[in-house]
Amino acid sequence: MLNFTMNNQKRIPAIAFGTWRLPDCPETVQTILNAIREGYRSIDTAAKYGNERSVGAAIRQSPVAREELFIATKLRNTQRGYDSTLRDFDRALTEMGLEYIDLYMIHWPASADFYDNWEQINADTWRAMERLHDEGLIRSLGVSNFTQRYLDALKKTANIAPAVNQISLHPGIYQNQQSLIEYCTGHGYLLTAYSPLGAGAVLQSDSICSIAEKYGKSPAQICLKWCLQHGIIPLPKSSTVERMRQNLDLFDFTLDKEDMHLIDHMANLGSEPRNPDNCDFD
Ligand SMILES: NC(=O)c1ccc[n+]([C@@H]2O[C@H](COP(=O)([O-])OP(=O)(O)OC[C@H]3O[C@@H](n4cnc5c(N)ncnc54)[C@H](OP(=O)(O)O)[C@@H]3O)[C@@H](O)[C@H]2O)c1
């Protein structure tokens, strides 16, 4: 598996396996074991997904050594703040049965429209994560769904810069995200793309389908390769082994400049990325 290097010089696999909507159950343990067997070395979960136990069980059962796997999870939004972050991280680590997490992220910033003291909440959360990092329990710190406003605010108090910002990205919303992508890249924050296959509509788009035909690849492979060529790590989720395999089979073709440009400028077919300024969830 190809790796990217983060701003802390640690390596991160170029493709991750997404686990949102996989329930906490033995079938999910098997799905993750299948993904590891197919070659995924990076797994993305979150407290909010409610499946950290199954993800942890799969990692412990996997024949692949722990240090060859890259495990990311995210703080639940109800647990932001210094003490509650420490507590919820401890819960996650215990439920997963792991000794450390490779990448721990704030799932969603405390939003300016919802909390008067949003800057303080995010700063306190980050300070707790820095402590866990210094104790060796987290290898890299990251954020998710942070726009420039939240990254700028965090910068004022952070001692450790975020290594990663995980954002919504798929063909059709590149132009919405372009300034954030340029900002993150300029500041050395590696981007990972969630929902890289978008809503089903993206995979059925005529433009994506005709590009897929030209390269002899599937529409999903075009979406994922487009991310990689932007230097962004895609996090596709699939429950089926055939699709897991397909979503890793991206290294025998390159999208040409014209096709990259075409995909960058595709009209949006799904929903706009949500903005933390006016959106909050638990
Ligand atoms: N940080 C955040 O706020 C946030 C938000 C959303 C998601 N995420 C992360 O990002 C991951 C991916 O996002 P996502 O789950 O929303 O969506 P996604 O990966 O863009 O799409 C998943 C859907 O595409 C289907 N699919 C997968 N591979 C395919 C292929 N080769 N051909 C056709 N269909 C295919 C899957 O069906 P099957 O399973 O049936 O194959 C599933 O219905 C999540 O699992 C999660 O880890 C993070």
The ligand as an ORCA input file, in Angstrom:
! r2SCAN-3c Opt
* xyz 0 1
  N     -15.845     12.803      9.297
  C     -17.109     12.747      8.957
  O     -17.930     13.589      9.344
  C     -17.558     11.635      8.050
  C     -18.838     11.686      7.461
  C     -19.216     10.666      6.601
  C     -18.345      9.610      6.353
  N     -17.110      9.553      6.956
  C     -16.153      8.423      6.694
  O     -15.992      8.259      5.292
  C     -16.332      6.923      4.934
  C     -16.905      6.843      3.524
  O     -18.031      7.659      3.372
  P     -19.495      7.072      3.145
  O     -19.609      5.785      3.866
  O     -20.428      8.178      3.432
  O     -19.655      6.875      1.582
  P     -18.800      6.356      0.326
  O     -17.625      5.561      0.725
  O     -18.628      7.526     -0.556
  O     -19.884      5.413     -0.356
  C     -20.299      4.235      0.236
  C     -21.414      3.639     -0.623
  O     -20.908      3.339     -1.920
  C     -21.087      1.951     -2.199
  N     -19.857      1.499     -2.904
  C     -18.636      1.284     -2.378
  N     -17.761      0.921     -3.328
  C     -18.452      0.894     -4.494
  C     -18.094      0.573     -5.833
  N     -16.853      0.222     -6.161
  N     -19.069      0.653     -6.780
  C     -20.349      1.028     -6.456
  N     -20.728      1.346     -5.215
  C     -19.779      1.269     -4.234
  C     -21.257      1.275     -0.861
  O     -22.114      0.157     -0.969
  P     -21.701     -1.319     -0.433
  O     -21.260     -1.163      0.994
  O     -22.952     -2.092     -0.575
  O     -20.587     -1.799     -1.329
  C     -21.940      2.364     -0.044
  O     -23.340      2.368     -0.288
  C     -17.344      6.527      6.015
  O     -17.587      5.146      6.037
  C     -16.671      7.095      7.236
  O     -15.608      6.261      7.654
  C     -16.713     10.566      7.775
*
